[in-house]
Amino acid sequence: MPALLIFSVFTLLPTLYTFFISLFNWNPLNVSQSTFIGFDNYQKLFGASKPSLLSSGLTSLYFTAGMVIGGSAISLAIALLLQRGGKVLAGVRLAVFVPHATPLVATSIVWVWIFNPQFGLANAALHLFGIHSVEWLNSSTWAMPSVLIYSLWHEVGFTVVVFLGGLTLISPELSEAAQLDGANKWQEFRSVTWPQLRPVTLFVIVITTITSLQAFTQFYLMTRGGPVYATTTLSFLLYQEAFVFFHTGYAAALAVVLFAVTALFTLVQLGTSRSSRGAA
C-alpha cells in the first residue's frame, strides 16, 4: 500500500492530469480562463507548425538511432576487450565508466568549450591531421553529430558494464569447444558469443532508446535546439512549448504522445525479460 500510494501520487496522478490539461487551451497564469477544446491540441501536433511534430520526431529518431546503433556497437567492442580482466584492464573499466557517473550539466558545459570553433580541443585535434576547422555546434550539419559524440562519451560506460555482465554468463565450455573445432575469433563470436548475448543486447537497445527519447539536458546546454531546429528533439520541443511559449495544453498533448512512445518500448522490454526468463 505505501508503494502504491507513492506511485499514485507521483506518477499516476500527474500522468492523468497531463492528459486532462492536453484537452484544454490551458492558461497557466489563470486556470479559470482555460477553455475546453477537446482533441484540438492533438490535431495541431500534426499540423504545419515549425518545428512540427514530424520534424522533431525525425530529429529524435536520428539521435536515438545514433545512440542505439553506435552506442551498442562501441560498448560491445569495449566489453569484449575488457572481459579478459587483469589489474590494468580493471583500471580501464573504471575509466570507461567514470563519464557516466559525471553530471550531465557540468560535462555538457565542458564539451561546449571542447567544440568551440576558435580555440576548442576538437578543432585543435583536427589541425594536427591537416583538417580544417569545423563549426561544430554552430552548424546545422554538425550540431547533432556533436551532441551524439558527447552523449556516446557519457552513456557508453553504462552499457559496457551491462555487456560485461552478459559476457560473464556465457559458458566457457562452448567457447573451448568452438576453438577445438578450429573456429577463429570471428566465427566464435558469431556462433557462440553473439547468440547468447541477444537478450542482453535487446535490453541495451530498449533502455538506450527510452533514455535517448527523453534526452534533454545536453540539447538545452549545448545547442538550445538549434541551429535552425537541427537539434530540436521531441523533449526539447516539449520544453519550448511549455516553458518558453507557454502553450501548456499543446505541450501536454506532446507529452502524452512522448509518454505513449516511451511506454511502448517499456512494454517491449518487459515482454523480452519475461521471454528470456521463460526460455531459461
HELIX and SHEET records of a PDB file:
HELIX    1   1 PRO A    2  PHE A    7  1                                   6    
HELIX    2   2 SER A    8  LEU A   12  3                                   5    
HELIX    3   3 LEU A   13  ILE A   21  1                                   9    
HELIX    4   4 VAL A   31  GLN A   33  5                                   3    
HELIX    5   5 ASP A   40  LEU A   45  1                                   6    
HELIX    6   6 LEU A   53  ALA A   65  1                                  13    
HELIX    7   7 GLY A   66  GLY A   70  3                                   5    
HELIX    8   8 GLY A   71  LEU A   82  1                                  12    
HELIX    9   9 LYS A   87  ALA A  101  1                                  15    
HELIX   10  10 LEU A  104  ILE A  114  1                                  11    
HELIX   11  11 LEU A  121  LEU A  128  1                                   8    
HELIX   12  12 ALA A  143  THR A  168  1                                  26    
HELIX   13  13 PRO A  172  LEU A  180  1                                   9    
HELIX   14  14 LYS A  185  GLU A  188  1                                   4    
HELIX   15  15 PHE A  189  THR A  193  3                                   5    
HELIX   16  16 TRP A  194  LEU A  213  1                                  20    
HELIX   17  17 THR A  217  MET A  222  1                                   6    
HELIX   18  18 LEU A  234  TYR A  239  1                                   6    
HELIX   19  19 GLN A  240  VAL A  244  3                                   5    
HELIX   20  20 THR A  248  ALA A  279  1                                  32    
SHEET    1   A 2 PHE A  24  ASN A  25  0                                        
SHEET    2   A 2 THR A  35  PHE A  36 -1                                        
END                                                                             
